[in-house]
Amino acid sequence: MSVRTILGSLSLAGLVVAGWSAGPTVRAQAATPDRRPDTLLPDVTVDAPRQTVSRSPSTSRTADRTRRPAPRPAATPSQASAPSVPSSANAASSAAPLNGNATAAAASRLGLTSREVPATVEVVGAETLREQGYHTTVDAVKGAAGVSAGDAPNDVGYAMRGFQGNQVNVLYNGINIGPAGFTALTMETFNLDRVEFLKGPSSLISGQGAVGGTINFVTKAPHTGPVQNEAFVGFDQRGTFRSGFGSGGSTTIKGLDYRFDISRTKEVGFIDDTEFKNVHVSGQLNYRLSDSFRTFVAAEFKDYKAKPYEGTPLVPVSVSGANATSGIVSGTKMSDYNPSNLGAVTIDRRTLSTNYNVVDGHKTIKESWVRSGFEWDLSNAVTLRSQIYNYNASRDWYNNEVSAFNAGTGMVDRERFFVHHNHNMVGNVTDVTWNANLFGFANRLVASVESSHTDFTRPGAANFPGESVALVGFDRGTYGDLRTQFQSATIDSIALNLEDRLKITDSFALIGGLRYNPFTLDRTWIRDGTMRAGFPYSKSWQPLTGRIGTTWEALPGTTFYSQYATATDISADSIFILTPTQNLTLSDSRSYETGVKQLAWNGRGEWTFSAFDIERNNVYSAQAGQQLNLAGKVKSQGIELAAAVRPTPESKLWGNVAYVRARYADYDLAKGGSFSGNTPPNIPAVIVNGGGSYRFLNPGWWPVELGFSVRHVGDRWSTDANTVKLLAYTTADLFAFVDLPKVPLFATATSTRLAFRVRNVTDKRYAAWSDPFYPDQIFLGTPRTYEVEASFKF
């Protein structure tokens, strides 16, 4: 059965159901603005995807801080609008195996739970991040259905639903700071409260670039109640060290709550002489001036320093001979850099840990955030929120980025690249939420205004030193001579948003919204003291995007949904480096999606299913050497299924599977030929994740939990040409948790846990990612790793 057939069948079912719901047999209960379908279900405290310990009610951990609306002490306007989020002390009552009761700011401003939004929404909470061992943000996204990621040093890349890179928006506490390829930073997850995913085109919520979807990283916030502290320290066999400390709760000043977190990491890579160091400090104060007025101030600082891995070159099988590997890549290649004919390619066994970067290569990033705002209940029906923010980043790349094998010389050609960013952004988000009855129907409306000003300067390389080195046994050398040129971009943006939910019946709702987002780009480019041709220039756009959908709770806990959504983004890769000779129009995307979400088995099981059809028009595609080709359009169709269950109090099982068929259309090359019908790079047809755990409660032992997780990623292509294939791989992790009783060394700890983990237990060698701008090399996945960690709560 085709995806179109599935979409049509489910959409028809939704229409039939809608007609039945609106007819005379509809349940007679009156609709009210705050009526929620999930209130028909019993409160549950399970979280099946998380590998947590089973505890008695008096000692159970607070569930992932993913909450449904209710009064709260304070909240940031970047979180969901409408009724507020409760403190973490009450979060357990809204927990569900797939966090379907969570309120995700990335999904809607209406304050709806994930189950109430007519789209695929996933939420991964703080406890899940810890217990699944998702150390970094790149790790964290891979557990979601159909999401893949690569940590290329010059471009942190995320992919979902057939789209990658700048077609996936990355938000921080609900704020979009620009294209992910330029701004995304690999962070540690200790300071995070949760990671939210909204699948498919979603410009309504997050603005330009949200074609494949949106990922929102949310830092920990204060709760009202006793102070709770946590700490951890961890190691692996390569010398990696991780640590963190966090504290939060109510102060002695009435109405004042706080949260403070600090984490520090030094991760040693599996490639020779590679590592990254990361310090992340975050804090927030919430103050309740009265029952109706709350305010907050938050600040963050991140310091990232790396000696990065820049990739491993593809090598002719004929050159590697007995050192050729199997199971990593296959296919044939004409070098995009030399160019020479490599023929059938492989990864040479002798280069599996070789560092082709120069010895003084580095990547450094410093980021800071300051946010402040208020929430004011003007009446029982109207709430006003406003937030101001300032973001500042200083980024520096100074590396050998090209490592391309030359079949003519038998050497590896190398080339350097330097770029620096000064990135400053100030903005405001103000919204009003109005709950009312319209002609007897419960209605919730959110109107918001967003404004921002961005200054971005980019001193970059004006020369590109390089040389050729042997495949193995070479002198890594230094960067060499550096000359720079200057580029700048100024972006002024304003967005007017309307989002509304109208409950036609107690179980059937219409949900939609519009976003009008005019913005202007001003650019300069100076080289050798002279303004380049066509610069400076200015360009304005006025995109209008939106979403319309329905939800129908056919049975308590079972919701069918359908939606139509649109998105726009810059056609030519990144607004920060857009040139006047490129296509200055926006791409436009549309999506049809339908599915079902269910919380079942008395709250112990939850599953979701979705089918989608996305089309993006006016597409430019990345090519070698920072070049772009007009690629026409991309069509993507697929299905996703996620489920989690807790069969017994001691056991948990979870899994998800995603299938996507993404293809180019109207992709004709200027020099002849066509890539129409080819698959975009880094897009596997199938991704499968799964895992489980069992908690042993033998009174003669300390409580022990054993578990596993498995990830399968299908074949992917490295470039639009679809000649080199990154082969499918499957990895498995094993873990064991031991919860210690109180001992003199940790007498103040209410919870002490030792965690042992083996990642990639079969030591599978595989290709993790490719960068289309550097198609002569690929990034290898991490081999088997042993970890130990101790964590404390007190």
MOQUIHU-V525108 format. One record per backbone hydrogen bond with DSSP energy under -1.0 kcal/mol. NH is the residue of the N-H (numbers start at 1). CO is the residue of the C=O. Records with the same first field share a line. If there is no record, write none. Layout:
NH=CO / CO
//
This chain:
6=2
7=3
8=4
9=5
10=6
11=7
12=8
13=9
14=10
15=11
16=12
17=13
18=14
19=15
20=16
21=17
22=18
26=23
35=32
39=36
40=37
41=38
49=97
50=47
52=50
59=56
60=56
66=64
70=84
79=76
90=87
91=88
94=91
95=92
99=96
102=99
107=104
108=104
114=102
115=100
116=113
119=117
122=197
124=195
126=193
129=125
130=126
131=127
132=128
134=129
135=133
137=187
140=136
141=137
144=141
147=144
148=159
150=157
155=152
157=150
159=148
160=163
163=160
165=158
167=164
168=165
169=213
171=215
172=175
173=217
175=172
182=179
183=179
184=180
189=135
192=189
193=218
194=218
195=124
196=216
197=122
198=214
199=120
200=212
202=210
205=202
206=202
207=203
209=568
210=207
211=167 / 209
212=167
214=198
215=169
216=196
217=171
218=194
220=191
228=248
230=246
231=792
232=244
233=790
234=242
235=788
236=240
237=786
239=236
241=266
242=234
243=264
244=232
245=262
246=230
247=260
248=228
249=258
250=225
251=256
256=253
257=286
258=249
259=284
260=247
261=282
262=245
263=280
264=243
265=278
266=241
267=276
269=274
272=353
274=271
275=307
276=267
277=305
278=265
279=303
280=263
281=301
282=261
283=299
284=259
285=297
286=257
287=295
288=255
289=293
290=293
294=375
295=287
296=373
297=285
298=371
299=283
300=369
301=281
302=367
303=279
304=365
305=277
306=363
307=275
312=778
314=776
315=346
317=344
320=316
321=317
323=320
324=321
325=347
330=725
332=723
333=343
335=340
342=333
345=331
346=315
349=323
351=348
352=349
354=351
359=477
361=358
362=398
363=306
364=396
365=304
366=394
367=302
368=392
369=300
370=390
371=298
372=388
373=296
374=386
375=294
376=384
377=292
378=376 / 382
379=382
383=433
384=376
385=431
386=374
387=429
388=372
389=427
390=370
391=425
392=368
393=423
394=366
395=421
396=364
397=419
398=362
399=417
401=415
402=415
404=413
406=411
410=406
412=469
413=404
414=467
415=402
416=465
417=399
419=397
420=459
421=395
422=457
423=393
424=455
425=391
426=453
427=389
428=451
429=387
430=449
431=385
432=447
433=383
434=445
435=381
436=443
438=441
441=438
443=436
444=501
445=434
446=499
447=432
448=497
449=430
450=495
451=428
452=493
453=426
454=491
455=424
456=489
457=422
458=487
460=485
461=418
462=483
469=412
485=460
486=526
488=524
489=456
490=522
491=454
492=520
493=452
494=518
495=450
496=516
497=448
498=514
499=446
500=512
501=444
502=510
503=442
504=502 / 508
505=508
509=551
510=502
511=549
512=500
513=547
514=498
515=545
516=496
517=543
519=541
520=492
521=539
522=490
523=537
524=488
526=486
527=530
530=527
532=525
535=532
537=523
539=521
541=519
545=515
547=513
548=564
549=511
550=562
551=509
552=560
553=507
554=552
555=558
558=555
559=597
560=552
561=595
562=550
563=593
564=548
565=591
566=546
567=589
569=587
571=585
573=571
574=572
577=574
582=579
587=569
589=567
590=615
591=565
592=613
593=563
594=611
595=561
596=609
597=559
598=607
599=557
600=605
604=601
605=600
606=644
607=598
608=642
609=596
610=640
611=594
612=638
613=592
614=636
615=590
616=634
617=588
619=632
620=571
621=629
623=627
625=773
629=621
631=619
633=631 / 665
634=616
635=663
636=614
637=661
638=612
639=659
640=610
641=657
642=608
643=655
644=606
645=653
646=604
651=648
652=693
653=645
654=691
655=643
656=689
657=641
658=687
659=639
660=685
661=637
663=635
664=678
665=633
669=673
672=669
675=667
677=664
678=675
682=717
687=658
688=712
689=656
690=710
691=654
692=708
693=652
694=706
695=650
696=704
701=698
704=696
705=737
706=694
707=735
708=692
709=733
710=690
711=731
712=688
713=729
714=686
716=726
718=724
722=719
725=330
726=716
727=328
729=713
731=711
733=709
734=758
735=707
736=756
737=705
738=754
739=703
740=752
746=743
747=744
749=746
750=793
751=793
753=791
754=738
755=789
756=736
757=787
758=734
759=785
761=732
763=760
768=779
769=779
774=771
777=774
778=312
779=769
781=766
785=759
787=757
788=235
789=755
790=233
791=753
792=231
793=751
794=229
//
